[in-house]
Amino acid sequence: MSTDVAGSDPAAMGAASANVGFLDRAGLWKVVLGNFLLTIVTLGIYRFWAKTRIRRYFWSNITILGEPLEYTGTGRELFVGFLIVLAILAPLIVAYYVLQRILLGNPIAILVLLVAYFVLLFVLIHIAVFRARRYQLTRTVWRGIRAGQTGSSWGYVGLAVLYTVISVVTLGLASPWMEVGLERYKMNNTWFGNSQFRLKASGFKLFLRSLVVYALFFVPVIVAYAANFSWLIAAQRAGVGGDPGLPPPPEAFLLFFVAVFAGVPSVVWYTVAKFRYFANSTSLGEIRLKSAARTSSVLGYVIVFVLGLIGLVILLAIVVSVVAGVAAVSMSPLLSPDADPVSTAQAARAIYLVALPIVFLLYLPLYELLSYCWLQVSLVRHFATTLTIENIGELGRIAQAARQNPRFGEGLADALDVGVGVL
Amino acid sequence: MTGSATEHWEGRYNDGLTAAAHAARAVSLAGNLEIHSLEIESAEGQTLASWPHAEVRLIDRPGPHDPLRLARARHPDRLTITTPGALAAFERLCPALRKSAYKGPSWRAVAIGSAAALASFSFVFFVLLPLLARQAADWVSPAVEAQLGEETAKAVISIAIKLDDLKAKTAPDKGAQIKSRECHDIEGVAALKQLADPIEAQLHVPSPVHIRVVNSSILNAMALPGGQILVFRGLIDFVKTPNELAGVLAHEMAHIELHHPTEVVIERSASAFLIGLVFGDVFGGSAMAGMGQAMISSRYSRDAERAADARGIMLMEGAGLNPGSFAQFFKRLLEREGAYSDVASFLASHPATEERARLAEQAPTQGRTALDDKDWKALKAICK
């Protein structure tokens, strides 16, 4: 067997397992701000290169045995993929749009068209997700070996249709089986070099975990809703901002507390528990994964993110007030009560026209910074560094595989605006 | 360092065949980077690979303490240099070090993709959409047409008011301020009906034509789906004789009879929807917003205008009105066009105005005047 020079390499020292690492390389904020500016300047066309730069950053931060992942995709690939899909979709979209216009007055025809539209959209979205996953995997390289994905988009779509029907029929109770089924199809078709991943998970075990969400979220909300039913009806009749006529009973606040203090944490817990369960059920030959991801950490990142958003909105409110105040003072003759109403309206309009771009140009980049440089980085770091690879020495034995790789990427996913993966 | 002048660095090598890492030493030799194994048990000193300097690429920008991650262009093998401070030497040796390590599609593929998208869009805009819109205009039910017309009227009126506001900012007279959007002066409305009815009687349309006068200084009139005609105050101020206005109404009614407004609205909103897709607005929220703007600055095709002109003159003749003054109207529009090129009017800015004036001139000049003086005054004052 080959000697590994990385001195800390546990495989070389005979250790069986090692955690995935995260490098926290500097300069993500520069990537995010640069992407924002260039995307605006190019009316959105830069988004393909922007996505590529962000992915390159995240991939190169994740290390296994000290060696980072490499993202080999290019913006140009995404752009060409988008152009091709656009060329195919444009006539279809226009035909659909015109058809919808013609049939507008006929409720049955519109219903048929709408159902056809949603079925088509469902199918296209699942194809887009599966194809985008294939693209990203084939652009993922570690130690010179490419990952990949086999299987067919249509097989995946068929499975998704089947499980969705079952989930709907069982009012969502069966959705854990769907999650396991789709994840199994994806993982069992995932490769690193010539080695195939395996997911051995059961829908029932995930269902047991979903009971926590039922117990802490759905059931209490329904109970609280029922307890306040008469008050809620009165409130609804009074409409938004209307006076329901009777004061809210103390239990009315139960809804709010249940949703915030039990509902949100239970959903986060389920998401993290699902990740752990899937990771712990995944193997790659003799290699196994073990995740120790924590709900408390993830919840903490999300809470700080939400607080940051609130702070951002307050900051914007202050900036806009200051700008509007300065503008109002400088235009005070136009705003005085005895001024011509037309010029007053124009002055107010001018203030609005100044304030709007400020909100836009300040909020969007700050939001992106908060989202990428705090939330996404924290989540990726946490899920990566709590992931242990057992039997990691076997990784070195995996060989390159010759697979047909897609030449272009993700056009469909972009056209449908499907968020694929974290990024 | 050995005493020799050859430069060398240590690190690890991945051969691109397996995920094993091999301890290696890289040596710069005669324009190549020779990579030698440092593995003691098996193959010490054996050459693992030889990379031409010109093909060496940096995988990502390293920080000051990061190892150097290198690739050979278009090859799967990787070299990681752990010897500190190697970057400067590689910058010197490898001319294309900072070029992208990843090939990606060629510019030819980009060109082909762009051409395909462009061809598809041209096909959609110039062939498919006009064809579908023409068919759709014939198939669409009266109820849907009425709904389309109502939506469009709302969008057009709100934009007309915005345009007036903008003008009011620069124009010295602030009389353009809008009190109400539509003009309902009873005598004026009656006079307008008297003017329009004989023309409408000649028309073959499923539902009656509904004429609305909008209190806006825009010099324009337009036909909308569902048999609506919007006449802006600016046009009523501009016309000098009842027959000029009758000519405009006949022209717009001809558009309605020929389904042109429905065609244009469907075409414009579909293209706005499609353009939204390119810039990432998938569900077409901007389509309706763009429609009013499109309609106000919209032009029918030359063929459509010719057809409406011809049919409009026929309608006037049928109503026993003298169509001759329609020519006067176009002549005066032409003069005004020279003076105010920024006038927001598709009649005034139509490139074929000159040709249309000539066409109208050839029309017969007998026939009566549409309104007497008293009614004409009432009509001119419809917005007062």
Interface residues (C-beta under 8 A of the other chain):
Chain A: S2 T3 D4 V5 A6 D9 R25 A26 L43 G44 R47 R56 S60 L65 E67 P68 E70 T72 G73 T74 G75 R76 E77 F79 V80 L83 I84 L86 A87 I88 L89 A90 P91 I93 V94 A95 Y97 V98 R101 I102 L104 G105 N106 V141 W142 R143 G144 I145 R146 F192 G193 D340 V342 Q346 L395 G396 R397 I398 A399 Q400 R407 F408 A415 L416 D417
Chain B: G11 R12 N14 D15 G16 L17 T18 A19 A20 A21 H22 A23 A24 L38 E39 I40 E41 S42 I59 D60 G63 R69 P76 D77 R78 T80 T82 S100 A101 Y102 K103 G104 P105 A109 V110 G113 S114 A116 A117 A119 S120 F121 F123 V124 L128 L129 L132 A133 A136 W139 V140 S141 A143 V144 Q147 L148 D165 A168 K169 K174 Q177 I266 S269 A270 F273 L274 L277 V278 F279 G280 V282 G284
